[in-house]
Amino acid sequence: MRLADELRELLEKEERWEIIYNKINGEYVLDLCDGVKDECEQGGVLGPLIQKIYQARSRIAERLNVDPALDVDFNLLVEGIEEYGRVCGKLMYHYGYQDGSGAK
């Protein structure tokens, strides 16, 4: 499958907000949206924050003597926070699109 076909297929499956969200979060290597970059890299806005979150998660798991991958409540907490951010991103995109003001 050619790259153009892969991009077209991807765009048909996902809404634009989700493509942008995934790109910002480092899930896509390809440049799908002009001006949107992977912000999870160490040089990105989210990179240092992700590192702090991961370190705090590891310290808490160690203090509680739990394996974060196996503890149901620990997983629910972490995954809930991730889903919360994803839903907020979607809502901000849609409200911004509806607003049409080109907010900066």
Backbone hydrogen bonds, N-H to C=O, Kabsch-Sander energy under -0.5 kcal/mol:
donor,donor_aa,acceptor,acceptor_aa,energy
6,E,2,R,-2.2
7,L,3,L,-2.6
8,R,4,A,-2.3
9,E,5,D,-2.5
10,L,6,E,-2.4
11,L,7,L,-2.7
12,E,8,R,-1.8
13,K,9,E,-1.3
14,E,10,L,-1.7
19,I,15,E,-1.7
20,I,16,R,-2.5
21,Y,17,W,-2.7
22,N,18,E,-2.6
23,K,19,I,-2.2
24,I,20,I,-2.7
25,N,21,Y,-1.9
26,G,23,K,-1.7
27,E,22,N,-3.0
28,Y,22,N,-0.6
32,L,30,L,-1.4
36,V,33,C,-2.0
37,K,35,G,-0.6
39,E,24,I,-1.7
39,E,37,K,-0.8
40,C,24,I,-0.6
41,E,38,D,-0.6
44,G,41,E,-2.1
46,L,39,E,-1.6
47,G,39,E,-1.4
47,G,41,E,-0.7
50,I,46,L,-2.9
51,Q,47,G,-2.0
52,K,48,P,-2.1
53,I,49,L,-2.6
54,Y,50,I,-2.7
55,Q,51,Q,-2.3
56,A,52,K,-2.5
57,R,53,I,-2.7
58,S,54,Y,-2.3
59,R,55,Q,-2.3
60,I,56,A,-2.7
61,A,57,R,-2.4
62,E,58,S,-2.2
63,R,59,R,-2.6
64,L,60,I,-2.4
65,N,61,A,-0.7
65,N,62,E,-0.5
66,V,61,A,-2.4
70,L,67,D,-1.8
71,D,67,D,-2.2
72,V,70,L,-0.6
75,N,71,D,-2.4
76,L,72,V,-2.6
77,L,73,D,-2.3
78,V,74,F,-2.3
79,E,75,N,-3.1
80,G,76,L,-2.1
81,I,77,L,-2.0
82,E,78,V,-2.1
83,E,79,E,-2.5
84,Y,80,G,-2.4
85,G,81,I,-2.2
86,R,82,E,-2.0
87,V,83,E,-2.8
88,C,84,Y,-2.6
89,G,85,G,-2.3
90,K,86,R,-2.2
91,L,87,V,-2.7
92,M,88,C,-2.8
93,Y,89,G,-2.2
94,H,90,K,-2.6
95,Y,91,L,-3.1
96,G,92,M,-2.5
97,Y,93,Y,-2.4
98,Q,94,H,-2.4
99,D,95,Y,-2.5
100,G,96,G,-2.0
